Amino acid sequence: MQNIILSTGARSKELPNLKQDGKKIIGYREAMTLDKQPESMVVVGSGAIGSEFACFYQSLGTNVTLVEFLPRIVPNEDEEVSKQLERSFKKMKMRVLTDSSVESADISGDKCKVRIKTPKGYEEVEADIVFSAVGIETNIQGIGLETAGVKTEKGKIVVDDFYRTSVPGVFAIGDIVHGPALAHVASAEGITCVEKIAGLNPDPVDYTNIPSCIYTTPEIASCGLTEAAAKEAGYEIKVGKFPFTASGKASASGSKDGFVKLIFDSAYGELLGAHMIGANVTEMIAEIIVARKLETTAHEIIKAVHPHPTMSEAIMEAAAAAYGEVIHI
């Protein structure tokens, strides 16, 4: 029997009160292919996609207003990371509105007239473009899954640890199954799936050790538990934080915004989570992924000599800070 692997990707969600028209109210695909740079833009939603595009257009000179329904931007990240990114965005002269929601948009004129509900009341913002970045949804409608008998649940295709669906010979990976909708996750799933089909014995993908990267300025990279989540899970923790203001490489390169924050289990020194914001931190997170995969402890990180001057030595310094051994801040 021939095996079939499904991976159809995802599409932008639409706000129920804002219908995308491809010209003035757009999703992420249209945001990548605008005919000209808008003078002003309202970005609705501050997850990875919203924050990345808001940062990109603001850096080009577009006047961006970023609107987030929750109390802080990039709400899935550690709270201190969210606060640092908001400071960095405001330094870029971006307007950031949290605890706020877009209620409607009048697109009948030359400009979009966007009605925003804020903690201080309603206000109207004029913009050339409204970019809806409230998330993505799977793109599995109309491809015959129901006819084939492939089981779905809550908009996702149901699979086992090796991406087998409810129909023999049909597999699914990527944005259309459980897990983070990230390219590197889909790649790992595809490799695991094909190795299983080939009769090998691969380990299932470890979804607790997936790097998350947000390509704003400064960048964000994280994995594992946030400080709040670790406490909620009942861990006694040690937290170490090293600011890039104390990094020689960051000072020399003019990229001092941000920090590395590590969370350890007090009992065994297990690295529960890492949260970074700063220049090139998306390159640095791989060290954390390997360390967690190898069950590396805090003191093993501290005693592993890191090169100086580099941004990456902040990882060692953050581990040392968690155990009261840091000497460079």
C-alpha positions, -999 to +999 in steps of 0.1 A: +000+000+000+012+035-008+016+058+021+002+094+020+016+122+042-006+152+047+008+187+055-014+215+043-003+244+064-024+271+080-041+304+072-049+335+091-078+336+115-102+365+109-117+387+136-154+382+136-160+419+134-133+426+108-137+408+074-104+407+055-106+423+021-070+418+009-065+456+005-071+475+037-078+447+062-052+420+057-037+388+070-001+378+072+001+366+035-010+400+022+013+418+047+043+402+029+032+414-005+019+449-001+023+471-033+037+500-013+048+508+022+018+521+043+023+554+062+003+539+091-008+505+103-029+490+131-017+455+140-043+435+159-027+408+181+009+407+195+018+371+192+048+361+171+033+371+138+018+404+149+049+415+168+073+405+140+053+425+114+047+454+137+085+456+144+093+452+107+070+480+095+079+503+123+116+499+115+108+509+079+091+541+091+055+531+091+036+545+121+024+513+138-002+509+166+000+475+181-033+463+198-033+434+223-064+421+240-045+406+270-026+426+296+008+422+279+023+417+245+038+383+234+015+368+261+029+333+258+064+344+267+078+350+302+064+381+318+098+399+320+104+392+283+070+408+275+079+439+295+113+442+278+099+439+243+073+466+251+100+489+263+120+482+231+090+488+209+082+521+226+118+531+221+112+526+184+082+551+188+057+523+182+024+528+200+014+498+221-021+493+235-027+464+259-059+454+275-074+467+243-095+454+214-105+465+179-142+468+178-148+479+142-131+495+112-147+518+086-129+513+053-152+534+031-128+563+029-091+567+019-081+557+055-093+530+078-111+544+108-104+519+135-125+520+167-104+506+196-117+499+231-089+507+257-089+508+295-094+545+293-124+542+269-130+542+232-108+560+207-106+562+169-073+556+151-068+563+114-045+540+094-038+529+059-038+492+067-054+471+095-034+438+099-053+411+117-027+389+135-049+372+160-036+337+151-038+310+125-060+281+119-055+248+101-062+247+063-079+213+061-114+221+048-125+208+015-097+183+009-118+151+014-109+141+049-144+133+059-149+112+028-117+093+034-126+087+071-097+107+085-106+117+121-104+153+131-109+170+165-111+208+172-098+216+138-068+193+139-061+159+124-059+133+151-026+113+150-005+091+172+031+096+183+043+086+148+017+107+129-006+078+118-042+090+113-073+069+118-069+056+082-041+031+075-015+044+052-025+081+058-002+102+079-003+139+089+024+163+102+029+201+107+004+228+114-026+205+109-018+182+139-013+189+176+018+208+187+033+242+179+028+255+143+065+260+136+086+250+106+113+232+126+086+212+144+070+201+112+105+191+099+111+170+130+077+154+127+083+146+090+116+129+098+101+109+126+071+099+105+092+087+075+116+068+098+087+049+113+073+041+079+107+029+069+107+004+097+132+022+120+126+029+157+126+067+161+118+084+194+087+105+194+092+142+192+096+158+226+071+187+226+084+199+260+117+208+245+108+229+215+126+262+208+103+292+202+118+321+182+104+355+175+123+376+150+116+411+164+143+436+173+154+425+199+148+389+191+131+365+216+139+328+221+125+305+247+118+269+257+104+250+286+085+265+315+082+302+323+088+312+359+050+315+365+043+281+350+071+264+370+057+278+403+022+268+392+034+232+385+047+231+421+084+233+416+107+250+441+129+270+417+160+290+414+160+318+388+191+334+373+191+364+351+219+381+333+214+414+316+231+422+283+240+456+298+267+436+316+279+419+284+311+431+268+300+418+234+266+434+237+281+467+247+307+466+218+280+458+193+255+484+206+229+458+214+225+461+251+187+456+253+176+423+269+187+395+291+190+357+295+168+342+322+171+305+333+148+286+356+161+256+376+145+230+398+160+236+433+161+200+442+181+186+413+194+215+393+172+205+363+169+233+337+132+238+336+131+267+312+151+294+294+138+328+282+160+352+263+155+386+246+183+403+228+204+404+197+210+369+182+193+350+210+176+328+183+211+314+176+218+309+213+187+289+222+201+257+206+226+254+235+196+252+258+178+226+237+208+203+237+214+209+274+179+199+283+180+169+259+211+157+278+195+165+312+223+189+320+223+204+354+229+240+364+265+235+377+274+216+345+264+248+326+283+270+350+315+249+347+313+246+309+337+273+298+320+298+274+340+320+251+345+357+258+335+381+245+303+366+231+266+370+237+263+333+245+284+336+277+253+352+292+238+317+295+266+306+318+263+339+337+226+334+342+231+299+355+257+313+379+234+340+390+207+314+399+232+298+424+248+330+437+280+324+419+279+352+393+308+377+394+302+399+364+272+419+376 
